[in-house]
Amino acid sequence: MDIDKCTSCGMPMGEISDRGGNIEFNPHCKYCTDENGKLLPKRTIRNNMVRKRMMTVKTTKDKAEKWVEAYMKKMPEWKKKK
């Protein structure tokens, strides 16, 4: 079974509760959206990802920012928005 991934951050979305706003076909996860399922600003998502990266891999903010910038460039949501 294929599990969809958030087109903004790449988080696996195996359950409806993983999706923004608990909306079944929302391409964005609950962390990249507001309570209604609307995509948050890119800067907000980026900052959240930097904090998460710093906590999970115990890295510096500078290294986390560089990693997140490179990662987000590969995500479908941000590829379409220059």
N, C-alpha and C positions, 0 to 999 in steps of 0.2 A: 504494500500500500504506500503510495506517495503521500508525503506530508507537505502541504504548502508551506512556503516560507514568506515572511514579511518582505515586501518589495522595498522597504525602506532600510531595515536593519538586518534582515536575514534570519530572524528568530523563527524556529519551527512553530507552526500553528496546527497542531493535531486536533484541537478541540475548539468549538465555537467560542468558548470562554477565553481563548488565547487571542481572538480577533478583536480589533477595535470596536467598541460599542456593542460587543457580542453580536455583531452583524455577520451572518453566515458567510457571505462572499466578500467581505472586506479584505482587500489585499494587504492591509496594514495591521500590525499587532496592537495589543492593548497598551504597550509602552510607547508607541509612536503616534498615538491618537489621543484626543480628548474623550470625555465620557460619552459623547455622541458618535464616536467613530471617525471624527474628522482629523485628518493628518495635522500634526503639530508642525510648527515652523522648523525648517532644517536645522537652524542654529540650536534650538531646544533639544532636538533629537541628538545632534552632534555632542552637545555638552553632557547629556545623559550617558551617551556611549563612552565618552572619555572617562567619566567617573566610574562607570562599570568596569572598563578596561583597567583602570588603575587599581581597583579593588581585587579583581579576579586574577590578574597576573603580577600584582605587586610591582608596578612600574612607575616611572616618573610621569608627571603631567605632560612634559614635552614629548616623550616617546609615545604616550597614549594618544596625544593629539595627532601626531604624524601617522600612527597606525590607523586611527579612525578616518582621517582624511583620505588615505589611500583606499581603505575598505569601502567607504561610502561612494567613491567614484565608480565602483564596480556594481553597485546596487541599481536595479532597474528604475526605481523611483527617481534617483538622482542623475541617472544617465540621460533621462529625457528632459531634465531641467538644467540648462546650462547656467 
